[in-house]
Amino acid sequence: MTIRLYFLQASRCIRTAWQLEELGLEYEVEFSPRENKVAPQDFKKKAGGPGKFPTLEDNGAFYYESGNIAEYLEAKYDSQNKLLAQDIERRFQTLRWVHAAEGLYMLHGIPVIYVRWFAGEHEDAKKAMIQGLNKNINANLTQLDEELNKSTGKFLMGDKLSIADIMMHFSVQFLLARGINAGKEWPRLERWLKDCGSMESYKRAVEKTGYDLDQSG
Ligand SMILES: N[C@@H](CCC(=O)N[C@@H](CS)C(=O)NCC(=O)O)C(=O)O
């Protein structure tokens, strides 16, 4: 049985690598740098399906969408409920962040990148769109900051790392690294980013994959 992670540089794939490390699973990495900011065609073909990353291959079957992959790995391999509680309330409080990582935080962040890339010389339109998007991003980051302040430990769900941190970490790291921060500073968020980043499992994931958010092509 082989687990293979198709890893596109500077991408959400770090979430999956980090989770695999946390769960102590053996896995192979098929790595590709970006070309002109996107995934090379031959790499997309290799990973089959929609050509989006992360792609996880396990026992010959392919899995897509980082949140779906996170839930798959929990269901199949986290028999100790290390990263996702069994208790129904806590489980769905944690899964909230798995969904929000893509469905809220990246949903509002990615359009800022597209405006920068594609809005050309239309400076007034660009400014108006980014101002509009910033309102949502400001609200999202404020909410996360508040949740972290309410937490009884240094992570989102208390004193133990969970799949909520693993999914949300990339979203927030991406927003701040790309300057999508609504012009504000977020000291609590930044402390949480540092706490996550200093975990041995995260460092192993970075070392094994060569992940570098600055290498976005
Ligand atoms: N919602 C998807 C997003 C997947 C996605 O868009 N991945 C980007 C990298 S972060 C990608 O594959 N881009 C390559 C391309 O479109 O060429 C997930 O969470 O996995």
The ligand as a MOL file (V3000), in Angstrom:
LIG
                    3D

  0  0  0     0  0            999 V3000
M  V30 BEGIN CTAB
M  V30 COUNTS 20 19 0 0 0
M  V30 BEGIN ATOM
M  V30 1 N -10.3120 23.8890 -3.0470 0
M  V30 2 C -9.1670 23.1730 -3.5410 0
M  V30 3 C -8.2650 24.1540 -4.2880 0
M  V30 4 C -7.2030 23.4360 -5.0900 0
M  V30 5 C -6.3510 24.4270 -5.8560 0
M  V30 6 O -6.8440 25.3740 -6.5060 0
M  V30 7 N -5.0400 24.2260 -5.7780 0
M  V30 8 C -4.1160 25.0880 -6.4790 0
M  V30 9 C -2.8270 25.1950 -5.6900 0
M  V30 10 S -3.0000 25.9070 -4.0930 0
M  V30 11 C -3.7430 24.4700 -7.8000 0
M  V30 12 O -3.7720 23.2600 -7.9510 0
M  V30 13 N -3.3380 25.3110 -8.7560 0
M  V30 14 C -2.7160 24.8330 -9.9380 0
M  V30 15 C -3.3100 25.2750 -11.1980 0
M  V30 16 O -4.4930 25.6260 -11.2130 0
M  V30 17 O -2.5940 25.2490 -12.1960 0
M  V30 18 C -8.4440 22.4740 -2.3800 0
M  V30 19 O -8.6610 22.8620 -1.2290 0
M  V30 20 O -7.6960 21.5100 -2.6150 0
M  V30 END ATOM
M  V30 BEGIN BOND
M  V30 1 1 1 2
M  V30 2 1 2 3
M  V30 3 1 2 18
M  V30 4 1 3 4
M  V30 5 1 4 5
M  V30 6 2 5 6
M  V30 7 1 5 7
M  V30 8 1 7 8
M  V30 9 1 8 9
M  V30 10 1 8 11
M  V30 11 1 9 10
M  V30 12 2 11 12
M  V30 13 1 11 13
M  V30 14 1 13 14
M  V30 15 1 14 15
M  V30 16 2 15 16
M  V30 17 1 15 17
M  V30 18 2 18 19
M  V30 19 1 18 20
M  V30 END BOND
M  V30 END CTAB
M  END
